[in-house]
Amino acid sequence: MDELSPSERAHLAAIESTYPGWHIYIRDGWWWASKHVPPTREQKAAGALSEFARQGPYELVAALTVQLGILARMGAA
């Protein structure tokens, strides 16, 4: 993995503390979120993802917020 800047490390720590059900990392310049507990079949059918990437930390947070919304509507957030 590439050396992370202090800003990237701070963003990673902040996002992981805000979304504790997810492992957050950077790979090949993309920001990734990987769910600690994979979604059920029903959750997947509703749009829940087990892993996804976005171009930056702000886009990742927006996508994580959508994921939390999906799970909350199903009573699983």
trRosetta pair geometry for C-beta under 8 A, 3 or more apart (Angstrom, degrees):
i j d omega theta_ij theta_ji phi_ij phi_ji
1 4 7.7 -5 139 -42 112 94
1 25 7.7 -85 -121 -179 145 111
1 26 7.1 110 -163 83 114 80
1 27 6.8 -76 -115 -103 96 67
2 26 7.4 -65 53 112 100 116
2 29 7.9 39 13 -64 147 63
4 8 4.2 -127 -168 89 97 125
4 9 5.0 119 121 -56 127 84
4 12 7.3 -28 -161 -9 156 139
4 26 6.6 130 -100 40 108 137
5 8 4.6 98 51 5 77 101
5 9 7.1 -142 92 -4 41 85
6 9 5.7 -54 -147 38 33 112
6 10 6.3 35 154 -20 66 106
7 10 5.7 -55 -148 36 30 112
7 11 6.4 30 154 -18 65 105
8 11 5.7 -54 -147 37 32 111
8 12 6.3 34 154 -21 66 105
8 26 6.3 -29 -172 -24 128 154
8 57 7.8 -173 -130 -50 61 126
9 12 5.7 -53 -147 35 30 113
9 13 6.4 28 156 -16 64 107
10 13 5.9 -56 -148 38 29 109
10 14 6.2 27 156 -17 65 110
11 14 5.8 -59 -145 39 29 110
11 15 6.1 24 160 -17 67 109
11 57 4.2 -73 -178 -107 139 159
12 15 6.1 -59 -145 38 26 106
12 16 6.2 20 160 -14 64 111
12 24 5.3 -179 -149 107 75 114
12 25 7.2 45 -134 -102 124 36
12 26 7.2 -91 -79 -21 121 99
12 57 7.9 -110 -61 -106 51 120
13 16 6.0 -59 -144 40 27 107
13 17 6.3 21 159 -16 64 109
14 17 6.0 -60 -146 38 27 106
14 18 6.2 21 156 -16 64 112
15 18 5.7 -61 -146 41 30 109
15 19 6.0 -18 169 26 69 108
15 22 7.9 -59 144 88 95 120
15 24 4.8 100 99 -84 120 172
15 33 7.9 -109 152 -92 128 107
15 57 6.4 -138 -51 -154 135 100
15 60 6.6 9 -138 109 153 122
15 61 6.2 -123 -116 -82 107 91
15 64 7.3 148 -165 -5 104 164
16 19 6.7 -74 -130 63 24 75
16 20 7.0 65 167 -103 62 48
16 22 7.0 -133 -120 87 63 79
16 23 7.2 14 -117 -137 110 36
16 24 4.8 -133 -66 23 87 114
17 20 6.9 9 -151 -72 28 85
18 61 7.7 14 90 -128 147 103
19 22 4.6 -4 129 31 113 117
19 24 7.3 97 69 -49 115 118
19 33 7.2 -20 112 -139 149 128
19 64 5.0 -64 -88 -178 157 141
19 68 7.4 -121 -119 -61 102 119
21 35 6.2 -5 143 -146 94 78
21 36 5.5 -125 -171 24 55 106
21 37 6.9 -61 -161 26 100 92
22 33 4.6 -12 -175 -166 135 99
22 34 6.6 136 -162 65 75 37
22 35 5.7 -45 -102 -98 75 48
22 36 6.7 -132 -87 -19 22 82
22 64 6.5 -100 2 -126 165 120
23 33 7.3 146 72 -157 47 48
23 34 4.6 -21 59 63 100 96
23 35 8.0 -127 16 -45 77 3
23 36 6.4 112 -28 -71 91 77
24 31 7.1 -6 -169 -176 94 91
24 32 7.0 159 -154 86 47 57
24 33 5.6 -15 -100 -100 73 71
24 60 7.2 99 -138 155 112 146
25 31 7.9 168 92 -154 32 52
25 32 5.2 -18 67 62 77 105
25 34 7.4 -3 19 4 106 110
26 29 7.2 0 180 -125 100 10
26 30 6.9 164 -154 80 63 36
26 31 5.6 -31 -99 -99 77 58
26 32 7.0 165 -98 14 23 85
27 30 6.1 -25 70 60 66 86
27 32 5.7 10 18 -13 104 133
27 53 7.7 -88 56 -109 96 131
30 53 4.2 27 154 -178 129 128
30 54 7.0 150 -168 69 88 25
30 55 6.5 -60 -123 -106 74 35
31 53 6.4 144 75 -157 43 71
31 54 5.3 -28 67 66 99 78
31 55 7.1 14 19 99 96 15
31 56 6.0 59 -4 -170 132 11
31 57 5.6 167 -102 -78 164 50
31 59 7.3 141 53 68 126 93
31 60 4.3 -87 115 -50 128 140
32 51 6.7 2 -173 -170 103 94
32 52 7.2 176 -146 93 64 32
32 53 4.7 -32 -93 -96 74 85
32 60 7.8 -57 -11 -119 5 130
33 51 6.8 -178 92 -142 54 52
33 52 6.0 -4 55 57 92 74
33 53 7.8 172 17 -87 65 39
33 60 6.0 145 -34 -166 112 106
33 63 7.2 -175 22 97 139 114
33 64 5.8 172 -100 -82 168 103
33 67 7.8 -152 113 6 146 160
34 50 7.0 13 -155 149 65 70
34 51 4.4 2 -110 -106 74 100
35 38 6.0 120 90 -100 117 36
35 39 6.6 46 83 -34 170 79
35 48 8.0 40 -60 168 161 102
35 49 7.3 162 -21 105 122 59
35 50 5.0 -102 36 -149 114 53
35 51 6.8 -122 9 -61 77 59
38 50 4.7 -5 -131 -115 83 124
39 43 3.6 -127 -174 98 108 127
39 44 5.1 144 103 -55 120 74
39 48 3.8 156 -115 114 158 126
39 49 7.1 92 -1 57 137 7
39 50 5.9 -131 13 -70 88 78
39 71 7.7 -125 -112 -90 108 103
40 43 4.6 98 49 7 74 102
40 44 7.0 -134 95 -4 40 86
40 76 7.9 -144 10 -106 114 164
41 44 5.7 -53 -148 35 30 113
41 45 6.4 33 152 -21 64 104
42 45 5.6 -52 -150 33 32 114
42 46 6.6 26 151 -15 63 106
42 74 7.0 147 124 -147 108 139
43 46 5.7 -60 -151 39 34 109
43 48 3.8 -23 157 32 95 145
43 70 7.2 101 -163 136 81 110
43 71 6.6 19 -139 -101 119 78
43 74 6.0 -159 -100 65 81 172
43 76 6.5 -66 -92 54 125 160
44 47 7.8 142 -175 6 29 7
44 48 5.6 -80 -80 65 37 85
44 49 7.7 86 -122 -90 73 34
44 50 7.8 -16 -93 -32 104 93
46 70 5.4 149 124 -170 108 105
46 73 7.3 -164 179 82 142 117
46 74 6.0 -180 31 -59 171 129
47 70 5.0 -131 78 -118 101 145
48 67 6.3 87 -132 -150 69 85
48 70 5.1 -175 -71 116 78 136
48 71 6.0 80 -101 -67 126 85
48 74 7.9 -61 -41 12 131 148
49 52 4.9 33 129 -35 154 116
49 67 6.4 -83 37 -106 89 119
52 63 6.2 -120 99 154 135 145
53 60 7.9 -44 -162 -97 38 101
54 59 3.7 -162 166 112 131 108
54 60 4.3 -169 47 -70 126 65
54 62 7.7 144 -132 52 166 93
54 63 5.5 -176 -53 -2 135 139
55 59 5.4 53 46 32 78 154
56 59 5.1 92 55 14 73 103
56 60 6.9 -132 102 -8 37 93
57 60 5.4 -56 -146 36 33 115
57 61 6.3 35 157 -21 67 103
58 61 5.8 -49 -148 34 32 111
58 62 6.6 35 151 -19 62 103
59 62 5.6 -52 -151 34 34 114
59 63 6.5 30 152 -15 65 106
60 63 5.8 -58 -150 39 32 108
60 64 6.2 34 152 -20 67 106
61 64 5.6 -52 -143 37 32 113
61 65 6.4 38 154 -24 64 103
62 65 5.7 -53 -153 31 30 114
62 66 6.9 32 148 -18 62 102
63 66 5.5 -49 -153 32 38 114
63 67 6.5 40 148 -20 66 102
64 67 5.4 -51 -149 35 37 114
64 68 6.4 39 151 -20 67 101
65 68 5.7 -49 -148 34 33 112
65 69 6.6 38 150 -22 62 103
66 69 5.5 -54 -154 33 33 116
66 70 6.7 36 150 -21 65 101
67 70 5.7 -50 -152 31 35 112
67 71 6.5 26 154 -11 66 107
68 71 5.8 -60 -147 43 32 107
68 72 5.9 36 154 -24 68 109
68 77 5.3 70 -165 -132 75 124
69 72 5.6 -53 -140 35 28 112
69 73 6.5 31 159 -21 63 103
70 73 6.1 -57 -156 31 27 109
70 74 6.8 10 151 -5 61 110
71 74 5.8 -67 -153 45 35 105
71 76 4.5 -93 -170 82 88 91
71 77 4.2 124 108 -75 103 73
72 75 7.5 46 -173 -73 33 21
72 76 7.5 -115 -73 54 23 54
72 77 3.8 -6 -75 -17 72 140
